[in-house]
Amino acid sequence: MTPPSQPRTAPDAGRERDEIVAYYTERYREDLRLDRRPQARLERARTLQLLGELLPPPGASVLDVGGGTGAYARELVAAGYRVRVVDLVPAHVEQVRGGDPPIEAEVGDARALRFGDGEYDAALLLGPLYHLGERADRVAALREAVRVTRPGGRVAAAVISRFAGPLDLAATDRFDARVLAEARTLLTDGRNDPASGFTHAYFHRPEEILGECADAGLTGIALHGLEGPLWTAAEAAAGGPAADAVYAAALELARLYSTEPSLVAASGHLLATGLAP
Ligand SMILES: C[S@@+](CC[C@H](N)C(=O)[O-])C[C@H]1O[C@@H](n2cnc3c(N)ncnc32)[C@H](O)[C@@H]1O
């Protein structure tokens, strides 16, 4: 673990890409992520509900940047949207192309999209931002999402809350002195310690993602807490007699408190949305 006195720095762009590709290709099954745990099921359920409310009607074109193995792309295609996935990890792109149904997908970097200005009705950025350690890179990715979206079209971008890791570990009985020290360090630098098992990553406070969205030119910005304030209770109850009841309550409260400013950062993930100018 990095002591608080030594500020952690992000790796350079090439190493950053290699680390992400290696993580998702060799160490992590992204295709299983959203079905695994109460946190992920809440994240998926609320993301789909919000996309249903925020996207233009089916038939619209959606660019899913950092679309992973296509979990949301498949739902959107099934609902009648025209979707293309861009992702940094070739193995993810292959899974999207080879899935059921096959979806158009290509390898690309959120910071430099090959598409024309206003080519899509909406753009999703549900993954790249927490993998980009530098603010300038995150704003560049948001600017690209804004650029390829038609004026007035929707952009939705997800980040991980600054507090998610320690809360998760505490709720699932993995809290110890190391986690407490890491929670202290995270308060000031927001950077994930790769010794945690995840890649280098950046974890946001609400005001940071709001500022990044504004700097990228989005208008009408709103911020949602995806899993709501009760997700850690759902994690703690998993496998026990109250699991279903607590999960159901957590989902209801996630919906009710979705944009409540004093609670959003208690969610594991934050979803920022806005319109291309
Ligand atoms: C945790 S997954 C999320 C996948 C999916 N969007 C979801 O929300 O379930 C993060 C994804 O972002 C992709 N990613 C990370 N940095 C990226 C970048 N700079 N450009 C494009 N994709 C990137 C990763 O390859 C990975 O597929």
The ligand as a Tripos MOL2 file, in Angstrom:
@<TRIPOS>MOLECULE
LIG
   27    29     1     0     0
SMALL
NO_CHARGES

@<TRIPOS>ATOM
      1 C1        -16.2060   -2.3060  -15.8730 C.3       1 LIG1
      2 S1        -16.3080   -2.2730  -17.6160 S.3       1 LIG1
      3 C2        -17.9450   -1.6100  -17.8830 C.3       1 LIG1
      4 C3        -18.6130   -2.2190  -19.0780 C.3       1 LIG1
      5 C4        -20.0430   -1.7520  -19.3330 C.3       1 LIG1
      6 N1        -20.0710   -0.4360  -19.9480 N.3       1 LIG1
      7 C5        -20.8340   -1.7420  -18.0580 C.2       1 LIG1
      8 O1        -21.1810   -0.6510  -17.6040 O.co2     1 LIG1
      9 O2        -21.1260   -2.8050  -17.5340 O.co2     1 LIG1
     10 C6        -15.2570   -0.9290  -18.1320 C.3       1 LIG1
     11 C7        -15.0130   -0.9670  -19.6340 C.3       1 LIG1
     12 O3        -14.4150    0.2530  -20.0680 O.3       1 LIG1
     13 C8        -13.4380   -0.0710  -21.0510 C.3       1 LIG1
     14 N2        -12.4770    1.0400  -21.1520 N.ar      1 LIG1
     15 C9        -11.6090    1.4590  -20.2070 C.ar      1 LIG1
     16 N3        -10.9150    2.5230  -20.6600 N.ar      1 LIG1
     17 C10       -11.3460    2.7710  -21.9180 C.ar      1 LIG1
     18 C11       -11.0280    3.7350  -22.9190 C.ar      1 LIG1
     19 N4        -10.0730    4.6760  -22.7100 N.pl3     1 LIG1
     20 N5        -11.6700    3.7050  -24.0980 N.ar      1 LIG1
     21 C12       -12.6130    2.7580  -24.3370 C.ar      1 LIG1
     22 N6        -12.9600    1.8070  -23.4360 N.ar      1 LIG1
     23 C13       -12.3410    1.8140  -22.2410 C.ar      1 LIG1
     24 C14       -12.8410   -1.3560  -20.5450 C.3       1 LIG1
     25 O4        -12.1660   -2.0490  -21.5560 O.3       1 LIG1
     26 C15       -14.0900   -2.0960  -20.0320 C.3       1 LIG1
     27 O5        -14.6740   -2.8600  -21.0530 O.3       1 LIG1
@<TRIPOS>BOND
     1     1     2 1
     2     2     3 1
     3     2    10 1
     4     3     4 1
     5     4     5 1
     6     5     6 1
     7     5     7 1
     8     7     8 2
     9     7     9 1
    10    10    11 1
    11    11    12 1
    12    11    26 1
    13    12    13 1
    14    13    14 1
    15    13    24 1
    16    14    15 ar
    17    14    23 ar
    18    15    16 ar
    19    16    17 ar
    20    17    18 ar
    21    17    23 ar
    22    18    19 1
    23    18    20 ar
    24    20    21 ar
    25    21    22 ar
    26    22    23 ar
    27    24    25 1
    28    24    26 1
    29    26    27 1
@<TRIPOS>SUBSTRUCTURE
     1 LIG1         1 GROUP 0 **** ****
